Amino acid sequence: MISKKQFDKEIDLIITNAIREDVGGGDHSSLACIPEDAVGTAKLLVKDKGILAGVEFAKQVFEYVDPGLELDVKMEDGSPIKYGDVPFYVSGLSQSILKSERLVLNAMQRMSAIATKTHEFVKLLEGTNTKVLDTRKTTPGIRAIEKWAVKIGGGENHRFALYDMIMLKDNHIDFCGGVAKAIKKTQKYLERNRIDLKIIVEARNFSEIEQILNAGGVYRILLDNFNFEDTRIAVKMINGKCLTESSGGINLATARTYAECGVDYISSGTLTHSVSNMDLSLKAI
């Protein structure tokens, strides 16, 4: 996984680029009718229910736009929220609040939706030893905040990007000429370049599982699109020699049954690519 320093850099880039995109040469709507020394207060109003996410991100946005803005936080990330809740108040220059508004709302609406969906998976899997993972099926440019939201919802992050973990999937295996060859070449590549990365390998059938186990040195086997019965058989075959992950079209209707097959992880793209933004507003008071 990426370091905290790398992650913080990603967050800084998201904020910088989002403000550049949204404000550009100036917020002329506010500049036209709000005196530059006018001050005010606004509240974040919840008009939905679920899990709150993005408060810490909002703090960084307000700090970036205007360090003089003051945030009075009433509810922290990960808190259950319902219609009418007010997670925070922000006070300071009115122009600065307005300049920050859309980025804060866009981010928190999406992050809260992702945290809520993740929390549903986590609750569903209670009593099993299976953990929920996200994927790289994220919105381009804002992956860091989407994966942050998964953590807030109680899930775990898969690799952040292509550079922090080796993952040999079907196309890698087929282009290379087979799973055993792909693993061997990968291990030589890592050794030759003195790179320390974990290796995950996708298996599409029992034969590929056997080849992966025989090759050795694999951190986790990804059981891609296995049905329930085949997943149970695969877990017995692997027998703790490496970690197991079920993937491929897994949703709230099927996740519990896959967990009961004994896999260590379930990964689902629905955590990030199939959520409806939570309804939040920033209202002047």
N, C-alpha and C positions, 0 to 999 in steps of 0.2 A: 504493500500500500504506500501511497505517497506520504511524505513527512508533513508535519503540521506547518512547517515553513512554506512548503510547496502549496499546501491547501490554502493558507492565508493569502498567498500571492494570487491564487486563482480568484479568491473572493474580491481582492483589491481590483483585479482586472475587470471583473463583472461590474463592479460599481462604477469604475472609471468609464468603461465603455457605455454603460447604460445611461449615465448622466450626459455623456457626449452625444449620444444618439437622441435623447429626449429634450435636452436644453439647448444644445448647439450654441448659437450666438447670443442667446438670452431668452428668458421666459417673458416674452413681450406682453402676454395677457396680464401678468402680475405687475410688470414694470409700468404698464399704462395706467393702472387704476389703484394700485396699492402703494402708499408712501413708503420710501425705503426704510424709514425708522419706525414704521407701524409694527406693533407686537400683538401677539394673540396666542390662543391655545386651541388645540384640536384634540379630539379623542378618536381612538380606533374603535369602531363599533362593529360587533359581530352580528351578522344576520343569517347565521347558519349554525350547524353543530358539528363537532368533531374534535380534532386534536390541534392545538395551537402550535404553529411553527413559524420562525422568522423574526422573532423579537430581537434576538442578538444581531441578526443581519440588519434589521431596521436601525438599531443603535449605530452600526457602522455607516449606514447611509446618511443618517442625520449628522454624524460627526464629520463625514466627508464634505457634505454640503455647507455646514455651518457649525463649527465647534461650540458656538454659543447656544445652540438649541439644548433644552433641558428635557429629559425623558423621565416621566414618573411611571414606572412599570408596576402594574397590579397583578399581572399573570405572566408566568415564565413559559418558555418553550416546553412543550410536552404536556401542558395543562389541558384537561378536558374543557371545552367551551360550548356555550349554547347561545341562542338568540338573545340579544340584549346585553351580553357581557361587554365590558370595556377593558381590554388587556393593558392599554397604556394611554397616557396623555403626553402630548409634546407641546412645549411652550418656547416662544422666542420670536424672532423676526418673522412676520407673516409671509414675506416673500420667500424666505428660506423653507418654511413649512410647505408652501405650495410647490416649490421646486423639487422637494423630496417626495411629495405625495404619491405620484404615479409609480415610481420605482418601488417604494415601500409596499404599496398595495399589490402591484403585479407579483412581486416576489412572495409576499406573505400569503396571498390567495393560493398560489401554486404550491408553496411549501406546506401549507396547512392541509391541502388536499392530499398531497403525497404522504404526509405524516399520518393522516387519518386512514388512508388505504393500508399503509404498512401496519398500523396498529390493529386493524381488522384481521390481517394475516397472523400477527403475533398472538392475538387472543385466541384465534382458531386453533393454533398449534400448542396451546398450553397443555402440559401433561406429557408432551413428547420431548425428545431430545433434539428436535430438528429446529434449525435457525433459518430465518428468512433473509435472502440476499437480493440486492438490486442487480441491474445489468448496465450495459453501456447504451441501452435504448433510452437516451435522455435528449432533452432539447439542446441543440447545438449552441454553445456559448454560455450556458448556465448549468452545466453538469454539476459543478461544485455545490450549488445551493440545493439542487434536487437530491443529491446523495446525502447532504447534510440533513435534509428533511426525513430521509429514510431512517437515519440514526435517531432522530428525535422521536420518530414513531415506534422505535424499539427494534428495528431491523438492523442488519449488518451490511456493510459495503463490500461488494465484489471488487475486483480490480478497478482502479480509477480510469485507466486508459490503456493504450497498447503498450506503454513503456514500463509499467510497474509489475507486470506478471506475464508469464508465458501461458498462452491458452491455445492449444492446438485443436482447431475445430475441423469439421468435415472437409472444407476446401483446402486447408493446409495439408491434411492427410492425403487427400486425393491428388493434389498438385505434386506432393512430394513422392508419392508412390507407395503409400501404405503407412499404417500407424507405427509399426516397429521402426521403420526407417526414419520417420519424422521425429520420433523420440530420440533416437541415437544421434541424428544430426543436430537436434536442439541441444542436447547435453554437450556435444563437442563444441558447439558455438558458444555456449555459456562459459565453458572451461577456457577456450581459446581467448575470449575477450574479457575474462575475469569478471563476469557479471553474476551476481548472486540474485537469482529470481526463482520463485516457485513455479512449478510446471503443473498445469491442469490439462488433461487430455479428454476430449470428447469420445465416447464410445457409442456406436450405433447398434451393436449386437454383442452376443456373448463371446464370439471369436475375438473381437477387438478388445474386450475386457481381458481375456487370457493373454493376448499379446502385450497389453499395457502392464499387466502384473509381471510378466516374464522380463520385460525391459527394466523394470525397477526405477527408482528415483523420481516417481511421479507423486506429487503432493495430493492431488484430488482427481477422481474420475467423474466426469460429467455424463450422466446417463440421459441421453437426449431422446425425448419422445418414446421412452419405454412405457408400456402399460403397467398397471399395478402388479400383476402376477410376475412379469419379467423383472420388474424393479426389485421385488422380494427375492427372486432367484439371484439377481446380480449382487445384492447386498450380501447374501450368503457366500457367493463366490469370492467377493473381495475380502470379506471376513476381517475387516479392520486393518488390512495391509496398507490402505491409504484412505483418505476421506472420500465421501460420496456426495454427489449433488444431483438432484433431479431437476430437469429443465425441459421446456418445450410446451407452451400452451397451458401452463399451470395457472389456475385461478382459484377464487375462494370456494368454488364448488368441488375442486379436486385436491386442494392442498393438504387437507387433513389425512386423506387416504394415502397420499404419497408419504407423508410423515410417518404414518403407521407402518410403512414398509421398512422403516429403519434407516432412512438416509440421514446424513448429517446436516445437509443443507437443501433448501428449495430456492431456486432463483426464478424470479418472475418479472418480466418486462412491464406487466400491468401496473406495478408500483409507480412507474414514472410516465409511461406513455398512454395510459388510459384512465386519467383522472379528470374530474370536472372541478374547476377552481372553486374554492370556498368563497362565499359572499361576505366581503368585508368592506367597510367604508371608513374614510377619514373625514370627520365632521368638525367644523369650527364650532366653538362653544363660547 
